[in-house]
Amino acid sequence: MDPRTFVVDGGTSGLGLEVARLLAADHRVMILGNVPEEVSRARDELGCDGIVCDMSRSEQVRDALAETTARYGSIDGLAHCAAMWAGGKLEEISPETIRRAIEVNVLGTAYLLHEALVVLREQGYGNIVYVSALATDVPRPGIPLYRATKSFGTSLVESLAEAQGTNSIKVMEIHPGPMPTRLQERVGAEFLDTIFAEPGQVAAEVVRLLLLRADDLYVSGQRVLRADGRW
Protein backbone atom coordinates (compact mmCIF):
# COMPACT_ATOMS: atom_id res chain seq x y z
CA MET A 1 0.00 0.00 0.00
CA ASP A 2 1.43 3.36 -1.03
CA PRO A 3 1.67 5.78 1.92
CA ARG A 4 -0.79 8.64 1.68
CA THR A 5 -1.33 11.79 3.72
CA PHE A 6 -4.30 12.30 6.03
CA VAL A 7 -5.40 15.07 8.38
CA VAL A 8 -7.38 14.11 11.48
CA ASP A 9 -9.04 17.02 13.25
CA GLY A 10 -9.73 16.15 16.87
CA GLY A 11 -7.00 13.53 16.65
CA THR A 12 -5.81 13.83 20.23
CA SER A 13 -8.48 11.71 21.93
CA GLY A 14 -11.53 9.52 21.45
CA LEU A 15 -12.62 8.67 17.94
CA GLY A 16 -10.08 10.98 16.30
CA LEU A 17 -7.19 9.37 18.14
CA GLU A 18 -8.34 5.90 17.07
CA VAL A 19 -8.70 7.03 13.45
CA ALA A 20 -5.18 8.47 13.55
CA ARG A 21 -3.87 5.30 15.18
CA LEU A 22 -5.25 3.08 12.41
CA LEU A 23 -3.89 5.35 9.68
CA ALA A 24 -0.46 5.96 11.21
CA ALA A 25 0.58 2.33 10.76
CA ASP A 26 0.86 2.75 6.98
CA HIS A 27 0.38 6.42 6.17
CA ARG A 28 1.48 9.97 6.98
CA VAL A 29 -0.87 11.53 9.53
CA MET A 30 -1.26 15.12 10.70
CA ILE A 31 -3.40 15.46 13.80
CA LEU A 32 -5.03 18.76 14.77
CA GLY A 33 -6.05 19.67 18.30
CA ASN A 34 -6.53 22.82 20.34
CA VAL A 35 -4.58 21.81 23.47
CA PRO A 36 -0.77 21.85 23.00
CA GLU A 37 -0.05 19.18 25.61
CA GLU A 38 -2.61 16.82 24.09
CA VAL A 39 -1.23 17.33 20.58
CA SER A 40 2.29 16.61 21.82
CA ARG A 41 1.21 13.49 23.71
CA ALA A 42 -0.76 12.04 20.77
CA ARG A 43 2.04 12.86 18.36
CA ASP A 44 4.57 11.01 20.52
CA GLU A 45 2.23 8.06 21.09
CA LEU A 46 1.44 7.52 17.41
CA GLY A 47 4.69 8.67 15.85
CA CYS A 48 2.90 11.12 13.58
CA ASP A 49 2.85 14.88 13.10
CA GLY A 50 0.60 17.33 14.90
CA ILE A 51 -0.38 20.99 14.86
CA VAL A 52 -2.11 23.04 17.53
CA CYS A 53 -5.22 24.44 15.85
CA ASP A 54 -8.37 26.05 17.21
CA MET A 55 -10.86 25.19 14.50
CA SER A 56 -13.03 28.17 15.43
CA ARG A 57 -10.23 30.45 14.15
CA SER A 58 -10.26 30.50 10.37
CA GLU A 59 -6.66 31.66 10.07
CA GLN A 60 -5.42 28.77 12.20
CA VAL A 61 -7.34 26.26 10.10
CA ARG A 62 -5.98 27.76 6.90
CA ASP A 63 -2.40 27.75 8.21
CA ALA A 64 -2.65 24.16 9.48
CA LEU A 65 -3.71 22.80 6.10
CA ALA A 66 -1.18 24.98 4.30
CA GLU A 67 1.59 23.63 6.53
CA THR A 68 0.46 20.07 5.84
CA THR A 69 0.52 20.52 2.07
CA ALA A 70 3.86 22.35 2.25
CA ARG A 71 5.34 19.46 4.23
CA TYR A 72 3.86 16.55 2.25
CA GLY A 73 2.80 18.02 -1.08
CA SER A 74 -0.85 16.95 -0.92
CA ILE A 75 -3.68 15.83 1.36
CA ASP A 76 -5.37 12.57 0.43
CA GLY A 77 -8.10 12.77 3.02
CA LEU A 78 -9.42 14.62 6.04
CA ALA A 79 -11.42 13.26 8.97
CA HIS A 80 -13.35 15.92 10.87
CA CYS A 81 -13.80 14.33 14.31
CA ALA A 82 -13.59 17.35 16.62
CA ALA A 83 -16.72 18.69 18.30
CA MET A 84 -17.83 20.38 21.48
CA TRP A 85 -20.41 18.73 23.72
CA ALA A 86 -23.35 20.93 24.75
CA GLY A 87 -25.85 18.83 26.68
CA GLY A 88 -28.71 19.92 28.87
CA LYS A 89 -31.88 21.95 28.48
CA LEU A 90 -31.35 25.05 26.39
CA GLU A 91 -32.67 27.34 29.12
CA GLU A 92 -30.06 25.94 31.50
CA ILE A 93 -27.06 26.40 29.20
CA SER A 94 -25.01 29.54 29.70
CA PRO A 95 -24.70 32.08 26.87
CA GLU A 96 -20.95 31.48 26.90
CA THR A 97 -21.43 27.77 26.27
CA ILE A 98 -23.98 28.45 23.53
CA ARG A 99 -21.55 30.78 21.80
CA ARG A 100 -18.60 28.39 22.08
CA ALA A 101 -20.61 25.41 20.82
CA ILE A 102 -21.60 27.41 17.75
CA GLU A 103 -18.01 28.60 17.24
CA VAL A 104 -16.65 25.05 17.30
CA ASN A 105 -19.41 22.91 15.81
CA VAL A 106 -20.77 25.39 13.26
CA LEU A 107 -18.11 27.95 12.36
CA GLY A 108 -15.27 25.49 12.86
CA THR A 109 -16.89 22.95 10.58
CA ALA A 110 -17.50 25.55 7.89
CA TYR A 111 -13.93 26.87 8.12
CA LEU A 112 -12.37 23.41 7.99
CA LEU A 113 -14.46 22.18 5.05
CA HIS A 114 -13.88 25.44 3.20
CA GLU A 115 -10.11 25.17 3.49
CA ALA A 116 -10.07 21.43 2.79
CA LEU A 117 -12.08 21.82 -0.40
CA VAL A 118 -9.76 24.59 -1.61
CA VAL A 119 -6.87 22.12 -1.31
CA LEU A 120 -8.71 19.14 -2.78
CA ARG A 121 -10.13 21.09 -5.71
CA GLU A 122 -6.66 22.43 -6.53
CA GLN A 123 -5.07 18.97 -6.53
CA GLY A 124 -8.13 17.31 -8.10
CA TYR A 125 -8.74 14.48 -5.64
CA GLY A 126 -9.22 13.56 -1.99
CA ASN A 127 -11.78 12.44 0.58
CA ILE A 128 -13.53 14.22 3.43
CA VAL A 129 -15.32 12.34 6.21
CA TYR A 130 -17.45 14.38 8.60
CA VAL A 131 -18.36 12.74 11.89
CA SER A 132 -21.94 13.74 12.58
CA ALA A 133 -24.16 11.99 15.13
CA LEU A 134 -27.12 9.65 15.04
CA ALA A 135 -28.92 12.24 17.16
CA THR A 136 -29.24 14.44 14.07
CA ASP A 137 -31.50 11.80 12.52
CA VAL A 138 -33.67 11.15 15.56
CA PRO A 139 -34.41 13.95 18.08
CA ARG A 140 -33.16 13.09 21.54
CA PRO A 141 -34.31 14.96 24.64
CA GLY A 142 -31.63 16.77 26.58
CA ILE A 143 -29.28 17.77 23.77
CA PRO A 144 -31.10 20.41 21.67
CA LEU A 145 -28.08 22.67 21.21
CA TYR A 146 -25.63 19.86 20.46
CA ARG A 147 -28.06 18.33 17.97
CA ALA A 148 -28.68 21.67 16.26
CA THR A 149 -25.00 22.47 15.87
CA LYS A 150 -24.15 19.00 14.56
CA SER A 151 -27.12 19.19 12.17
CA PHE A 152 -25.49 22.23 10.58
CA GLY A 153 -22.52 20.10 9.60
CA THR A 154 -24.74 17.36 8.21
CA SER A 155 -26.66 19.83 6.07
CA LEU A 156 -23.46 21.45 4.84
CA VAL A 157 -21.79 18.14 3.99
CA GLU A 158 -24.81 16.86 2.06
CA SER A 159 -24.94 20.03 -0.02
CA LEU A 160 -21.18 20.00 -0.64
CA ALA A 161 -21.30 16.36 -1.72
CA GLU A 162 -23.84 17.19 -4.41
CA ALA A 163 -21.79 20.17 -5.56
CA GLN A 164 -18.49 18.43 -6.31
CA GLY A 165 -19.49 16.93 -9.63
CA THR A 166 -16.60 14.47 -9.60
CA ASN A 167 -15.99 11.08 -8.03
CA SER A 168 -12.37 12.08 -7.47
CA ILE A 169 -13.43 14.30 -4.56
CA LYS A 170 -15.69 12.46 -2.15
CA VAL A 171 -17.49 14.24 0.71
CA MET A 172 -19.02 11.75 3.13
CA GLU A 173 -20.42 11.56 6.65
CA ILE A 174 -20.78 9.01 9.38
CA HIS A 175 -23.53 9.08 12.02
CA PRO A 176 -22.37 7.09 15.06
CA GLY A 177 -24.41 6.60 18.19
CA PRO A 178 -23.00 7.36 21.66
CA MET A 179 -19.34 6.57 22.27
CA PRO A 180 -17.45 6.70 25.59
CA THR A 181 -14.98 9.45 24.73
CA ARG A 182 -13.77 12.68 26.33
CA LEU A 183 -16.35 14.72 24.42
CA GLN A 184 -18.50 15.17 27.52
CA GLU A 185 -15.67 15.09 30.06
CA ARG A 186 -14.01 18.18 28.64
CA VAL A 187 -16.99 20.31 29.63
CA GLY A 188 -17.60 18.55 32.93
CA ALA A 189 -20.51 16.35 31.83
CA GLU A 190 -20.88 12.63 32.52
CA PHE A 191 -21.24 9.95 29.89
CA LEU A 192 -24.58 8.42 30.83
CA ASP A 193 -25.34 5.93 28.03
CA THR A 194 -25.25 2.24 28.85
CA ILE A 195 -25.43 1.00 25.26
CA PHE A 196 -22.75 2.34 22.97
CA ALA A 197 -20.08 1.63 20.35
CA GLU A 198 -16.39 1.80 21.20
CA PRO A 199 -14.39 4.50 19.35
CA GLY A 200 -12.16 1.86 17.78
CA GLN A 201 -15.16 0.16 16.17
CA VAL A 202 -16.37 3.39 14.58
CA ALA A 203 -12.83 4.44 13.61
CA ALA A 204 -12.53 1.45 11.29
CA GLU A 205 -15.48 2.74 9.26
CA VAL A 206 -14.06 6.26 9.06
CA VAL A 207 -10.76 4.86 7.82
CA ARG A 208 -12.52 2.70 5.23
CA LEU A 209 -14.08 5.80 3.72
CA LEU A 210 -10.86 7.81 3.88
CA LEU A 211 -8.97 5.12 1.98
CA LEU A 212 -11.36 5.03 -0.99
CA ARG A 213 -9.52 5.73 -4.23
CA ALA A 214 -10.52 8.32 -6.81
CA ASP A 215 -11.82 5.60 -9.15
CA ASP A 216 -13.70 3.64 -6.47
CA LEU A 217 -17.49 3.57 -6.49
CA TYR A 218 -19.26 6.92 -6.45
CA VAL A 219 -20.05 7.41 -2.77
CA SER A 220 -19.90 11.16 -2.30
CA GLY A 221 -22.81 12.06 -0.09
CA GLN A 222 -23.00 8.58 1.44
CA ARG A 223 -24.32 8.56 4.99
CA VAL A 224 -23.00 5.70 7.07
CA LEU A 225 -24.92 4.85 10.25
CA ARG A 226 -23.41 3.25 13.30
CA ALA A 227 -26.47 2.86 15.56
CA ASP A 228 -26.29 1.85 19.21
CA GLY A 229 -29.20 -0.59 19.11
CA ARG A 230 -31.88 1.68 20.57
CA TRP A 231 -32.85 4.30 18.03
Backbone torsions as a table, in degrees:
resi	resn	phi	psi	omega
1	MET	NA	125.7	178.8
2	ASP	-71.4	131.7	178.8
3	PRO	-62.7	135.6	176.2
4	ARG	-122.8	174.4	-175.2
5	THR	-114.0	127.9	-178.7
6	PHE	-130.9	143.9	174.4
7	VAL	-108.5	132.3	177.9
8	VAL	-122.6	105.7	177.0
9	ASP	-81.5	133.4	-172.3
10	GLY	78.9	28.4	-173.5
11	GLY	-85.5	13.5	-177.4
12	THR	-96.7	-10.9	-179.2
13	SER	-160.6	169.0	172.3
14	GLY	57.0	-138.0	-177.3
15	LEU	-60.4	-44.8	-178.7
16	GLY	-59.1	-41.5	178.3
17	LEU	-63.3	-40.1	179.8
18	GLU	-69.8	-36.7	174.8
19	VAL	-61.5	-48.0	179.5
20	ALA	-61.9	-38.4	-179.9
21	ARG	-62.2	-45.2	179.9
22	LEU	-64.8	-38.7	-178.5
23	LEU	-74.3	-35.7	-172.0
24	ALA	-64.7	-20.2	-179.7
25	ALA	-63.9	-31.7	-175.0
26	ASP	-129.5	-5.2	-172.5
27	HIS	-135.3	170.4	174.1
28	ARG	-85.6	129.7	-176.2
29	VAL	-127.9	132.5	172.0
30	MET	-114.2	114.9	176.9
31	ILE	-94.7	144.8	176.3
32	LEU	-118.2	137.4	177.1
33	GLY	-157.6	158.8	-173.9
34	ASN	-99.1	1.2	178.6
35	VAL	-116.0	114.2	-174.1
36	PRO	-53.8	-43.5	-178.1
37	GLU	-64.0	-37.7	-179.9
38	GLU	-70.1	-38.4	177.0
39	VAL	-62.9	-45.1	-179.9
40	SER	-62.4	-43.0	-178.4
41	ARG	-65.8	-44.9	-180.0
42	ALA	-66.9	-38.6	179.1
43	ARG	-61.7	-43.8	179.6
44	ASP	-68.4	-39.1	-178.0
45	GLU	-65.6	-40.4	-174.0
46	LEU	-96.4	-15.0	-176.5
47	GLY	70.4	33.6	-179.8
48	CYS	-119.2	-173.9	177.4
49	ASP	-95.1	162.1	179.3
50	GLY	-156.2	148.3	179.3
51	ILE	-132.7	136.2	173.8
52	VAL	-76.4	122.9	-174.5
53	CYS	-149.2	121.6	171.7
54	ASP	-90.2	109.0	-173.0
55	MET	-66.5	-12.9	176.8
56	SER	-82.2	-1.7	177.5
57	ARG	-110.3	109.6	-173.2
58	SER	-59.5	-37.0	-178.5
59	GLU	-67.8	-33.2	177.5
60	GLN	-70.6	-38.3	176.9
61	VAL	-63.8	-47.0	179.6
62	ARG	-59.2	-45.4	-177.8
63	ASP	-67.3	-36.2	-179.9
64	ALA	-63.9	-44.5	179.6
65	LEU	-71.6	-34.0	177.4
66	ALA	-66.0	-39.2	177.7
67	GLU	-65.9	-37.6	178.9
68	THR	-64.4	-46.2	180.0
69	THR	-68.5	-34.6	177.7
70	ALA	-65.8	-35.7	-177.8
71	ARG	-78.2	-39.0	-172.2
72	TYR	-115.7	-11.3	176.7
73	GLY	93.5	-26.9	-179.8
74	SER	-162.4	169.5	174.3
75	ILE	-127.2	117.2	-178.9
76	ASP	-82.2	-25.1	179.7
77	GLY	-167.9	156.7	179.3
78	LEU	-135.3	130.1	174.1
79	ALA	-108.0	120.1	-179.4
80	HIS	-98.9	93.8	-175.2
81	CYS	-105.7	-13.5	-175.3
82	ALA	-74.5	141.9	175.6
83	ALA	-162.0	161.7	175.3
84	MET	-111.1	131.3	176.9
85	TRP	-75.6	138.2	177.3
86	ALA	-145.1	76.5	-179.2
87	GLY	-92.7	166.5	178.7
88	GLY	106.6	165.9	177.5
89	LYS	-65.9	141.2	-175.7
90	LEU	-56.7	-40.9	-176.7
91	GLU	-69.4	-10.7	179.9
92	GLU	-103.9	-2.0	179.8
93	ILE	-91.1	135.1	-177.8
94	SER	-69.7	152.4	176.7
95	PRO	-58.3	-33.2	179.5
96	GLU	-65.2	-40.7	178.8
97	THR	-68.9	-39.5	177.1
98	ILE	-58.9	-47.5	-178.3
99	ARG	-62.2	-45.2	-176.7
100	ARG	-67.4	-38.3	178.3
101	ALA	-61.7	-39.6	178.5
102	ILE	-69.9	-39.3	178.5
103	GLU	-60.2	-44.3	-175.7
104	VAL	-80.3	-53.6	-171.1
105	ASN	-80.4	-25.5	-179.1
106	VAL	-103.4	-65.4	-178.6
107	LEU	-62.8	-43.4	-178.9
108	GLY	-60.6	-40.7	178.0
109	THR	-64.5	-43.9	179.7
110	ALA	-64.3	-43.5	178.7
111	TYR	-61.7	-46.8	-175.6
112	LEU	-65.6	-44.8	180.0
113	LEU	-67.8	-35.9	176.6
114	HIS	-58.5	-52.1	-177.1
115	GLU	-68.4	-37.6	179.4
116	ALA	-63.8	-42.8	-178.5
117	LEU	-68.3	-32.1	174.5
118	VAL	-58.5	-45.9	-179.5
119	VAL	-66.6	-48.1	-175.9
120	LEU	-66.8	-38.2	179.1
121	ARG	-66.5	-36.8	-179.9
122	GLU	-66.9	-41.0	-178.9
123	GLN	-87.2	-17.7	173.5
124	GLY	90.6	8.0	179.9
125	TYR	-163.5	166.4	175.5
126	GLY	135.3	160.1	-177.4
127	ASN	-120.0	143.6	172.7
128	ILE	-122.6	131.3	174.1
129	VAL	-122.6	117.4	177.7
130	TYR	-98.1	127.5	178.1
131	VAL	-90.3	103.4	176.3
132	SER	-90.3	-142.8	179.8
133	ALA	-154.9	145.9	178.0
134	LEU	-60.7	-24.7	179.5
135	ALA	-63.2	-19.8	177.7
136	THR	-74.4	-19.3	179.5
137	ASP	-89.2	-33.9	-177.9
138	VAL	-129.0	116.2	-179.9
139	PRO	-54.9	137.0	179.7
140	ARG	-127.8	124.5	179.8
141	PRO	-59.0	143.3	173.9
142	GLY	97.0	-7.1	179.4
143	ILE	-136.0	47.0	-175.7
144	PRO	-62.2	-40.4	-178.0
145	LEU	-71.5	-44.8	179.3
146	TYR	-60.0	-46.3	-179.4
147	ARG	-61.8	-42.1	-178.6
148	ALA	-64.6	-42.7	-177.8
149	THR	-70.4	-36.7	177.0
150	LYS	-71.7	-29.9	177.8
151	SER	-66.0	-29.7	175.1
152	PHE	-58.1	-48.2	-179.3
153	GLY	-61.9	-41.3	178.2
154	THR	-60.4	-46.4	179.1
155	SER	-62.1	-43.0	-179.4
156	LEU	-64.3	-46.1	-178.5
157	VAL	-62.2	-42.9	-178.9
158	GLU	-64.2	-37.9	177.4
159	SER	-69.7	-41.8	-180.0
160	LEU	-64.5	-38.0	179.7
161	ALA	-60.4	-41.1	179.8
162	GLU	-69.7	-25.2	-172.7
163	ALA	-85.9	-13.1	-172.9
164	GLN	-69.6	-42.1	176.6
165	GLY	71.6	14.3	178.9
166	THR	-151.0	140.6	177.5
167	ASN	-75.4	-13.6	-179.1
168	SER	-71.0	-23.7	176.2
169	ILE	-117.6	111.8	-176.3
170	LYS	-109.4	127.4	176.8
171	VAL	-115.6	115.9	-171.4
172	MET	-132.0	168.8	179.3
173	GLU	-144.6	151.9	176.6
174	ILE	-125.9	138.6	-175.4
175	HIS	-117.1	80.1	179.6
176	PRO	-77.9	157.0	170.3
177	GLY	-80.8	-164.9	-178.8
178	PRO	-58.7	143.2	174.7
179	MET	-134.6	141.0	178.3
180	PRO	-78.6	86.0	179.5
181	THR	-123.2	-173.7	179.8
182	ARG	-85.8	7.5	-178.0
183	LEU	-54.1	-48.3	180.0
184	GLN	-78.5	-38.6	-175.6
185	GLU	-58.4	-34.7	-174.9
186	ARG	-66.7	-19.5	177.7
187	VAL	-112.8	13.9	175.2
188	GLY	82.4	16.3	179.6
189	ALA	-101.0	152.3	178.4
190	GLU	-88.4	151.6	171.9
191	PHE	-88.8	113.2	-169.8
192	LEU	-104.4	-10.7	-176.3
193	ASP	-71.5	143.8	178.5
194	THR	-106.5	-11.9	175.3
195	ILE	-121.6	123.2	-173.2
196	PHE	-160.9	168.5	172.9
197	ALA	-103.6	145.0	175.9
198	GLU	-76.9	146.4	-179.9
199	PRO	-53.9	-37.7	-179.6
200	GLY	-63.1	-33.0	178.8
201	GLN	-67.7	-42.2	-179.6
202	VAL	-73.1	-35.0	-179.0
203	ALA	-58.1	-36.9	-179.6
204	ALA	-60.4	-35.3	179.2
205	GLU	-73.6	-38.6	176.5
206	VAL	-60.7	-45.1	-179.3
207	VAL	-65.0	-38.6	177.5
208	ARG	-56.4	-43.3	179.8
209	LEU	-70.6	-39.4	179.6
210	LEU	-62.4	-32.6	-174.9
211	LEU	-85.8	-1.3	176.9
212	LEU	-59.9	137.5	-179.8
213	ARG	-85.7	164.9	-178.0
214	ALA	-59.2	-32.2	-177.8
215	ASP	-98.5	9.9	174.4
216	ASP	-71.3	173.0	-177.7
217	LEU	-50.5	147.6	178.9
218	TYR	-70.0	108.8	-177.3
219	VAL	-127.8	7.9	178.4
220	SER	-58.3	129.9	-176.4
221	GLY	94.2	-6.5	-179.7
222	GLN	-62.2	136.1	176.6
223	ARG	-112.2	116.4	-178.2
224	VAL	-102.4	125.8	-178.8
225	LEU	-101.1	136.0	172.0
226	ARG	-125.8	83.7	-174.6
227	ALA	-76.5	163.1	-178.5
228	ASP	-103.9	8.3	175.4
229	GLY	95.2	-4.0	-177.8
230	ARG	-110.6	-38.0	-168.1
231	TRP	-93.3	NA	NA
